[in-house]
């Protein structure tokens, strides 16, 4: 049939005649040359499409097939028709309506849309008489693919950034607000240099055991990802290994969760040997239960008939190698931990107190270290800019010295693989004489962040270590009244880590906390000029 026509009058008449005779929907999949690729026989109300493979459906491309089928009772396109159009990225879908005599009357046509402000996935054209349909299908498809290519940003992402669709699942047990969770996930993506194209949220009593989301929402996710050109799905909360596999198979997209995203950020930012070893260990522990393969026919683990054979499968070899690598990395971390213990012992023999700056990620810990000690630690307005602890000496006006340590930032629901792998690094927190709990007071969710840090400190067994609560970034608060409201009910100090002058009360509080008994017996505190000169 002519490639530029939706369907010829002759083929449409034959389909309607057979549909009337059998009482079933009949359909054909036509390629762009006008040839019939599949003939499909359904029941009275629907068709079940065959597996048509990936064919042309790359980024910004459609499938190269159009579905044309009969409707027995004059009804328009169904939700199943439109879902098939979107999920399979068909060139278009068309329904032929017929009268009681089996004569074709009208064509109902729908095709996909590029991303648009209304969020529509497809559009339905006005019904048109079959014998007077003047639609040029090839021209429609050509112009549509051009728009889809531009909308998916295939040319825009020439810098190598991956494009992602964020999927947030809320249950009645989710403690934080939807806006907070999505904002933090977006910030993690920005740090990982992932481009966020859109978000999808589902609210459920409990996660679906197979797909986390419901089947209908899964179809919506695939349709939206196709429309936006997303090649990566990022789920929050974390997925089980089975859920990750099922989602990857169902969507044919790369699927990761929040923990995997955090691990990737750590892998990008690890610079020291300690950091690289700890990140690799965390990644292996996370990936080990997720190693899988579809064909387990040759596995010796099954035993019995068919289970005896040439030896280990590739899957079993990968798992064994991963366990061996984990064991070697744990030994390396133990050696590195002993070296750090020796350095700490040397500091203790010199009688130098250790103060660790802790807090939620991106609270300004590295900036505070630089301001107090004139260090040059990397500071970025991104999450997890610091992975490796950095220690510097800080001298007080009374010729006292301390070791001030910058530590890795905490975050809500920190993956347990990371906590375990970075336990050696976090020893700096465990051994500290005083903790400076730094809080970004300008963040609207600072109270939740404080609670998250307190929970992690309890897990580390340092809940009873003396600490000072310090509210940072006071310069970002619009008024003193708003700052006072946020500090109400706390004994926190308000500072701006960017300015040395605002940190003077913090230095005095640190000195009092570390040498309280000596200060009571000594003369009055040193004068302000002396303190200012020390900071300068």
C-alpha positions as CSV (number, residue, x, y, z in Angstrom):
1,X,0.0,0.0,0.0
2,X,1.2,3.6,-0.5
3,X,3.6,4.5,2.4
4,X,2.2,8.0,2.8
5,X,-1.3,6.7,3.6
6,X,-2.5,5.6,7.0
7,X,-4.1,2.5,5.4
8,X,-5.6,1.9,2.0
9,X,-9.4,1.6,1.5
10,X,-9.0,-1.9,0.2
11,X,-7.0,-3.2,3.2
12,X,-9.3,-1.4,5.6
13,X,-12.4,-3.0,3.9
14,X,-10.8,-6.5,4.1
15,X,-10.0,-6.0,7.8
16,X,-13.6,-4.9,8.6
17,X,-15.1,-7.7,6.6
18,X,-13.1,-10.3,8.5
19,X,-13.7,-8.6,11.9
20,X,-17.5,-8.8,11.3
21,X,-17.3,-12.4,10.3
22,X,-15.1,-13.5,13.4
23,X,-16.5,-11.0,15.9
24,X,-12.9,-10.1,16.9
25,X,-10.7,-7.0,16.6
26,X,-8.2,-7.4,13.7
27,X,-5.1,-5.2,13.3
28,X,-2.0,-4.8,11.2
29,X,1.4,-3.3,12.0
30,X,2.6,-1.4,8.9
31,X,6.2,-0.3,8.4
32,X,7.2,2.9,6.6
33,X,7.4,1.2,3.2
34,X,3.7,0.4,3.4
35,X,4.4,-3.3,4.0
36,X,2.5,-5.5,6.5
37,X,4.9,-6.5,9.3
38,X,2.4,-8.3,11.6
39,X,-1.3,-9.4,11.5
40,X,-2.9,-9.4,14.9
41,X,-6.1,-11.2,15.9
42,X,-7.6,-10.1,19.2
43,X,-10.9,-10.6,21.0
44,X,-14.1,-8.5,20.8
45,X,-12.6,-5.6,22.9
46,X,-8.8,-5.6,22.6
47,X,-5.6,-6.7,20.9
48,X,-2.5,-8.2,22.4
49,X,0.5,-6.8,20.5
50,X,3.5,-9.1,19.8
51,X,7.1,-8.3,20.9
52,X,8.3,-6.0,18.2
53,X,11.8,-5.5,19.6
54,X,13.6,-2.2,19.8
55,X,13.9,-1.6,16.1
56,X,14.3,2.2,15.4
57,X,13.1,3.4,18.9
58,X,16.4,5.2,19.8
59,X,16.6,8.6,21.5
60,X,14.3,10.9,19.6
61,X,13.2,8.2,17.2
62,X,9.9,6.3,16.9
63,X,9.4,2.6,16.3
64,X,9.0,2.7,12.6
65,X,5.7,0.8,12.8
66,X,2.1,2.1,12.9
67,X,-0.8,0.1,14.3
68,X,-4.1,0.2,12.4
69,X,-7.0,-2.0,13.8
70,X,-10.7,-2.4,13.8
71,X,-13.2,-1.4,16.5
72,X,-16.4,-3.4,16.2
73,X,-18.9,-1.0,17.9
74,X,-17.9,2.4,16.5
75,X,-16.0,3.3,19.7
76,X,-12.9,5.6,19.6
77,X,-9.4,4.9,20.7
78,X,-9.2,3.0,24.0
79,X,-6.8,3.6,26.9
80,X,-5.0,0.3,25.9
81,X,-4.5,1.7,22.4
82,X,-2.9,4.9,23.8
83,X,-0.8,3.0,26.3
84,X,0.6,0.8,23.5
85,X,1.3,3.9,21.4
86,X,3.3,5.4,24.2
87,X,5.1,2.3,25.6
88,X,6.1,1.0,22.2
89,X,6.7,4.5,20.7
90,X,4.7,3.6,17.6
91,X,4.6,6.0,14.7
92,X,0.9,6.3,15.3
93,X,-2.1,4.2,16.2
94,X,-5.4,4.3,14.2
95,X,-8.8,2.7,14.8
96,X,-11.2,1.9,12.0
97,X,-14.8,2.3,13.0
98,X,-17.3,0.3,11.0
99,X,-21.1,0.1,10.6
100,X,-23.3,-3.0,11.2
101,X,-22.8,-4.1,7.7
102,X,-19.0,-4.3,8.2
103,X,-18.3,-1.2,6.0
104,X,-15.4,1.0,7.3
105,X,-16.5,4.5,8.1
106,X,-14.0,6.7,10.0
107,X,-10.4,6.7,11.1
108,X,-9.5,7.7,14.7
109,X,-5.8,8.6,14.8
110,X,-3.4,9.5,17.7
111,X,0.3,10.1,17.8
112,X,2.9,11.0,20.5
113,X,3.8,14.5,21.5
114,X,7.2,15.9,22.6
115,X,7.5,17.4,26.1
116,X,5.0,20.2,26.5
117,X,3.8,22.5,29.4
118,X,0.6,20.6,29.7
119,X,2.5,17.3,30.2
120,X,0.4,15.6,27.5
121,X,1.9,12.4,26.2
122,X,-0.2,12.1,23.0
123,X,-2.8,13.9,20.9
124,X,-5.9,12.6,19.1
125,X,-6.7,14.0,15.7
126,X,-10.2,14.8,14.6
127,X,-12.0,11.8,13.2
128,X,-11.9,11.7,9.4
129,X,-13.7,9.7,6.7
130,X,-11.6,6.8,5.6
131,X,-12.1,7.4,1.8
132,X,-11.1,11.1,2.2
133,X,-8.2,11.0,4.6
134,X,-5.5,13.3,3.2
135,X,-3.0,12.9,6.0
136,X,0.6,12.4,4.8
137,X,1.9,9.9,7.3
138,X,5.6,10.1,6.3
139,X,5.6,13.9,6.5
140,X,3.9,13.8,9.9
141,X,6.4,11.2,11.3
142,X,9.4,13.1,9.9
143,X,8.4,16.4,11.5
144,X,7.4,14.6,14.8
145,X,10.8,12.9,15.1
146,X,12.5,16.2,14.5
147,X,10.6,17.8,17.4
148,X,11.1,14.7,19.6
149,X,14.9,14.9,19.0
150,X,15.1,18.5,20.0
151,X,12.8,18.0,23.0
152,X,14.8,15.0,24.4
153,X,17.9,17.2,24.4
154,X,20.0,14.7,22.5
155,X,22.1,17.5,21.1
156,X,22.0,19.5,24.4
157,X,23.7,16.6,26.3
158,X,26.8,16.5,24.1
159,X,28.8,17.2,27.3
160,X,28.2,13.6,28.4
161,X,25.8,14.2,31.2
162,X,23.2,11.5,31.8
163,X,19.6,12.5,31.7
164,X,17.4,11.1,34.5
165,X,13.8,10.9,35.6
166,X,13.3,11.0,39.4
167,X,10.8,8.5,40.9
168,X,9.8,9.2,44.5
169,X,7.6,6.7,46.3
170,X,5.8,7.8,49.5
171,X,4.3,5.5,52.1
172,X,2.6,6.3,55.4
173,X,6.0,5.5,57.0
174,X,8.0,8.1,55.0
175,X,9.1,10.6,57.7
176,X,10.1,13.6,55.6
177,X,8.0,15.8,53.3
178,X,7.7,15.1,49.6
179,X,9.3,18.5,48.8
180,X,12.3,17.9,51.1
181,X,13.0,14.4,49.6
182,X,12.8,15.6,46.0
183,X,14.9,18.7,46.7
184,X,17.6,16.6,48.3
185,X,17.5,14.1,45.5
186,X,17.8,16.9,42.9
187,X,20.8,18.3,44.8
188,X,22.4,14.8,44.8
189,X,21.9,14.7,41.0
190,X,23.5,18.1,40.6
191,X,26.5,17.0,42.6
192,X,26.8,13.8,40.5
193,X,26.4,15.9,37.3
194,X,23.2,14.2,36.3
195,X,20.6,16.3,34.4
196,X,17.1,15.9,35.9
197,X,14.4,16.0,33.2
198,X,11.4,15.5,35.4
199,X,9.9,13.9,38.5
200,X,7.2,11.4,39.2
201,X,5.7,10.7,42.6
202,X,3.5,7.9,43.8
203,X,1.8,7.6,47.2
204,X,1.0,4.1,48.5
205,X,0.3,2.4,51.8
206,X,3.3,0.2,51.2
207,X,5.8,-0.3,48.3
208,X,4.9,-2.9,45.7
209,X,7.1,-6.0,46.4
210,X,8.0,-6.4,42.7
211,X,8.2,-2.9,41.2
212,X,8.0,-0.6,44.2
213,X,5.4,1.4,42.2
214,X,2.0,0.0,40.9
215,X,1.8,-1.4,37.4
216,X,-0.1,1.6,36.1
217,X,2.4,4.1,37.6
218,X,5.2,2.0,36.0
219,X,3.6,2.4,32.6
220,X,3.4,6.2,33.3
221,X,7.1,6.2,34.2
222,X,8.1,4.5,31.0
223,X,5.9,6.8,28.9
224,X,7.3,9.9,30.6
225,X,10.9,8.7,30.2
226,X,10.3,8.1,26.5
227,X,8.8,11.5,26.0
228,X,11.6,13.3,27.9
229,X,14.4,11.2,26.4
230,X,15.5,10.0,29.9
231,X,18.1,7.2,29.9
232,X,18.3,6.8,33.7
233,X,15.6,6.2,36.4
234,X,16.6,7.2,39.9
235,X,14.3,5.8,42.7
236,X,13.8,7.0,46.2
237,X,13.7,5.1,48.6
238,X,16.2,2.4,48.0
239,X,15.4,-0.7,45.9
240,X,15.9,-4.3,46.8
241,X,18.0,-6.3,44.4
242,X,14.9,-8.0,43.0
243,X,13.1,-4.8,42.5
244,X,16.1,-3.2,40.7
245,X,16.2,-6.2,38.3
246,X,12.5,-6.2,37.7
247,X,12.4,-2.5,37.0
248,X,15.3,-2.7,34.6
249,X,13.8,-5.5,32.7
250,X,10.3,-3.9,32.5
251,X,11.6,-0.4,31.4
252,X,14.7,-1.3,29.4
253,X,16.4,1.6,31.1
254,X,19.2,2.0,33.5
255,X,17.8,1.9,37.0
256,X,19.6,3.0,40.2
257,X,18.4,4.2,43.7
258,X,19.4,6.9,46.1
259,X,22.2,4.9,47.7
260,X,23.8,4.0,44.4
261,X,23.7,7.7,43.5
262,X,25.5,8.6,46.7
263,X,28.1,5.9,46.1
264,X,28.7,7.3,42.7
265,X,29.2,10.7,44.1
266,X,31.7,9.3,46.6
267,X,33.5,7.5,43.8
268,X,33.8,10.7,41.8
269,X,35.2,12.7,44.7
270,X,37.5,10.2,46.4
271,X,41.1,11.5,45.9
272,X,43.2,9.9,48.7
273,X,44.1,6.2,48.9
274,X,42.0,5.9,52.0
275,X,39.0,7.4,50.3
276,X,39.3,5.3,47.1
277,X,39.6,2.0,49.1
278,X,36.6,2.8,51.3
279,X,34.5,3.8,48.3
280,X,35.4,0.6,46.4
281,X,34.6,-1.5,49.4
282,X,31.2,0.2,49.8
283,X,30.4,-0.3,46.1
284,X,31.3,-4.0,46.1
285,X,29.2,-4.7,49.3
286,X,26.3,-2.9,47.7
287,X,26.7,-4.6,44.3
288,X,27.3,-8.2,45.6
289,X,23.7,-9.1,46.3
290,X,22.7,-7.5,43.0
291,X,24.9,-9.7,40.8
292,X,22.5,-11.8,38.7
293,X,22.1,-13.4,35.4
294,X,19.0,-14.6,33.5
295,X,20.2,-18.0,32.5
296,X,21.1,-20.2,35.5
297,X,20.8,-23.5,33.6
298,X,24.5,-24.4,34.0
299,X,24.7,-23.5,37.7
300,X,26.2,-26.1,40.0
301,X,24.3,-24.6,42.9
302,X,21.1,-26.2,41.6
303,X,22.4,-29.7,42.1
304,X,20.8,-32.9,40.7
305,X,20.0,-33.6,37.0
306,X,21.3,-30.7,34.9
307,X,23.2,-29.3,37.8
308,X,26.5,-31.2,37.3
309,X,28.7,-29.7,34.6
310,X,31.8,-28.0,33.6
311,X,32.3,-25.8,36.7
312,X,31.4,-22.4,37.9
313,X,29.2,-20.1,35.9
314,X,30.3,-16.6,35.1
315,X,27.9,-15.3,37.8
316,X,29.5,-17.6,40.5
317,X,33.0,-16.5,39.3
318,X,32.0,-12.8,39.6
319,X,30.6,-13.3,43.1
320,X,33.7,-15.2,44.3
321,X,36.0,-12.5,42.9
322,X,33.9,-9.8,44.5
323,X,34.1,-11.6,47.9
324,X,37.9,-12.0,47.5
325,X,38.3,-8.3,46.6
326,X,36.1,-7.3,49.6
327,X,38.3,-9.3,51.9
328,X,41.5,-7.7,50.5
329,X,40.0,-4.2,50.8
330,X,39.0,-4.8,54.4
331,X,42.5,-5.8,55.2
332,X,43.8,-2.6,53.6
333,X,41.4,-0.5,55.6
334,X,42.5,-2.3,58.7
335,X,46.1,-1.3,57.9
336,X,45.2,2.3,57.2
337,X,43.2,2.4,60.4
338,X,46.3,1.3,62.4
339,X,48.4,4.0,60.8
340,X,45.8,6.6,61.8
341,X,45.7,5.2,65.3
342,X,49.5,5.7,65.5
343,X,49.1,9.3,64.4
344,X,46.4,9.9,67.0
345,X,48.5,8.3,69.7
346,X,51.3,10.7,68.8
347,X,48.9,13.7,69.1
348,X,47.7,12.4,72.5
349,X,51.2,12.1,73.8
350,X,51.7,15.8,73.0
351,X,48.5,16.6,75.0
352,X,46.7,18.2,72.1
353,X,42.9,18.1,72.3
354,X,41.0,17.0,69.2
355,X,37.9,18.9,68.0
356,X,35.9,17.4,65.0
357,X,33.6,19.5,62.9
358,X,30.6,17.3,62.1
359,X,27.2,18.0,60.5
360,X,24.9,17.5,57.6
361,X,26.5,17.5,54.1
362,X,27.1,21.0,52.7
363,X,26.6,22.7,56.1
364,X,29.9,24.6,55.6
365,X,32.4,22.5,57.6
366,X,35.3,22.9,55.2
367,X,34.7,26.6,55.0
368,X,34.8,26.9,58.8
369,X,38.1,24.9,58.9
370,X,39.6,27.2,56.3
371,X,38.5,30.4,58.2
372,X,39.8,29.2,61.6
373,X,43.1,27.7,60.5
374,X,43.9,29.5,57.2
375,X,43.8,26.1,55.5
376,X,43.0,25.6,51.8
377,X,40.7,22.7,51.8
378,X,38.4,22.4,48.8
379,X,35.0,24.1,49.4
380,X,32.1,23.7,47.0
381,X,28.4,24.4,47.2
382,X,27.8,20.7,46.6
383,X,27.0,17.7,48.7
384,X,29.9,15.6,49.9
385,X,32.6,18.0,48.7
386,X,34.8,16.5,51.5
387,X,35.4,12.7,51.8
388,X,38.8,12.6,53.4
389,X,39.3,14.0,56.9
390,X,41.6,17.0,57.1
391,X,43.3,18.0,60.3
392,X,44.9,21.4,61.1
393,X,46.4,23.1,64.2
394,X,44.5,25.9,65.8
395,X,46.3,28.2,68.3
396,X,44.3,30.0,71.0
397,X,45.4,33.4,72.6
398,X,46.7,31.7,75.8
399,X,49.2,29.7,73.8
400,X,47.0,26.6,73.8
401,X,46.7,24.5,70.7
402,X,44.1,22.0,69.4
403,X,43.8,19.8,66.4
404,X,40.7,20.8,64.4
405,X,39.4,18.1,62.0
406,X,37.0,18.4,59.1
407,X,35.0,15.2,58.5
408,X,32.7,13.7,55.8
409,X,29.2,15.1,55.9
410,X,26.2,13.1,57.0
411,X,22.9,12.7,55.3
412,X,19.4,11.2,55.9
413,X,19.3,7.4,55.5
414,X,23.1,7.2,54.9
415,X,23.6,3.8,53.2
416,X,24.8,1.2,55.7
417,X,27.5,0.1,53.3
418,X,29.0,3.6,53.4
419,X,28.7,3.8,57.2
420,X,30.6,0.5,57.6
421,X,33.2,1.3,54.9
422,X,33.9,4.8,56.3
423,X,33.9,3.7,59.9
424,X,37.7,3.9,59.8
425,X,37.5,7.6,58.7
426,X,34.8,8.3,61.3
427,X,37.2,7.2,64.0
428,X,38.3,10.8,64.0
429,X,34.8,11.6,65.3
430,X,34.9,8.8,67.8
431,X,38.2,9.9,69.3
432,X,37.4,13.6,69.5
433,X,37.4,15.5,72.8
434,X,34.8,18.0,71.5
435,X,32.4,18.0,68.5
436,X,31.3,21.1,66.7
437,X,27.9,20.2,65.3
438,X,27.5,22.6,62.3
439,X,24.0,23.3,61.0
440,X,22.9,25.2,57.9
441,X,20.4,27.4,59.6
442,X,19.3,28.8,56.2
443,X,18.0,25.4,55.1
444,X,14.2,25.2,55.8
445,X,14.7,21.6,57.0
446,X,17.6,22.2,59.4
447,X,15.6,20.7,62.3
448,X,15.3,17.3,60.5
449,X,19.0,17.5,59.5
450,X,19.9,18.0,63.2
451,X,17.9,14.9,64.1
452,X,19.6,12.9,61.3
453,X,23.0,13.8,62.5
454,X,22.1,12.9,66.1
455,X,20.9,9.5,65.0
456,X,24.2,8.8,63.2
457,X,26.2,9.9,66.2
458,X,24.2,7.5,68.4
459,X,25.0,4.7,65.9
460,X,28.7,5.6,66.2
461,X,28.5,5.5,70.0
462,X,29.5,9.1,70.5
463,X,26.2,10.5,71.7
464,X,27.7,11.4,75.0
465,X,30.8,13.2,73.6
466,X,30.7,17.0,74.5
467,X,29.6,19.1,71.6
468,X,28.6,22.6,70.6
469,X,25.7,23.3,68.4
470,X,26.7,25.9,65.8
471,X,24.2,27.5,63.4
472,X,26.1,28.5,60.2
473,X,25.2,30.8,57.3
474,X,23.5,33.4,59.4
475,X,24.3,35.8,56.6
476,X,21.6,34.1,54.4
477,X,18.8,34.8,56.9
478,X,16.7,37.8,55.9
479,X,16.4,39.3,59.4
480,X,17.5,39.0,63.0
481,X,13.9,38.2,64.0
482,X,13.8,35.3,61.7
483,X,17.2,34.1,63.0
484,X,16.0,34.4,66.6
485,X,12.9,32.4,65.7
486,X,14.9,29.5,64.2
487,X,17.3,29.5,67.2
488,X,14.5,29.5,69.7
489,X,14.7,26.6,72.1
490,X,18.4,25.9,71.5
491,X,21.7,26.9,73.0
492,X,23.3,27.3,69.6
493,X,25.8,29.9,68.5
494,X,25.1,31.7,65.2
495,X,28.0,32.4,62.9
496,X,28.9,32.9,59.3
497,X,31.9,30.6,58.4
498,X,32.8,33.1,55.7
499,X,33.7,35.8,58.1
500,X,36.4,35.5,60.8
501,X,34.9,38.2,63.0
502,X,31.6,36.2,63.5
503,X,33.6,33.1,64.7
504,X,35.0,34.9,67.8
505,X,32.2,33.7,70.1
506,X,32.7,30.2,68.8
507,X,36.4,30.2,69.7
508,X,35.6,31.4,73.2
509,X,33.0,28.7,73.6
510,X,35.5,26.0,72.4
511,X,38.1,27.2,74.8
512,X,35.7,27.2,77.7
513,X,34.4,23.7,76.8
514,X,38.0,22.2,76.6
515,X,39.6,24.0,79.6
516,X,36.6,25.0,81.7
517,X,38.3,24.2,85.1
518,X,41.5,25.9,84.2
519,X,39.7,29.0,83.0
520,X,37.9,29.5,86.3
521,X,41.3,29.5,88.2
522,X,43.1,31.8,85.6
523,X,43.1,35.5,85.1
524,X,40.4,37.2,83.0
525,X,40.2,36.3,79.4
526,X,42.6,37.8,76.9
527,X,41.7,41.1,75.3
528,X,39.9,41.3,72.0
529,X,42.8,42.8,70.0
530,X,45.0,39.8,71.0
531,X,42.3,37.4,69.8
532,X,41.7,39.3,66.6
533,X,45.4,39.3,65.8
534,X,45.5,35.5,66.3
535,X,42.6,35.1,63.9
536,X,44.3,37.3,61.3
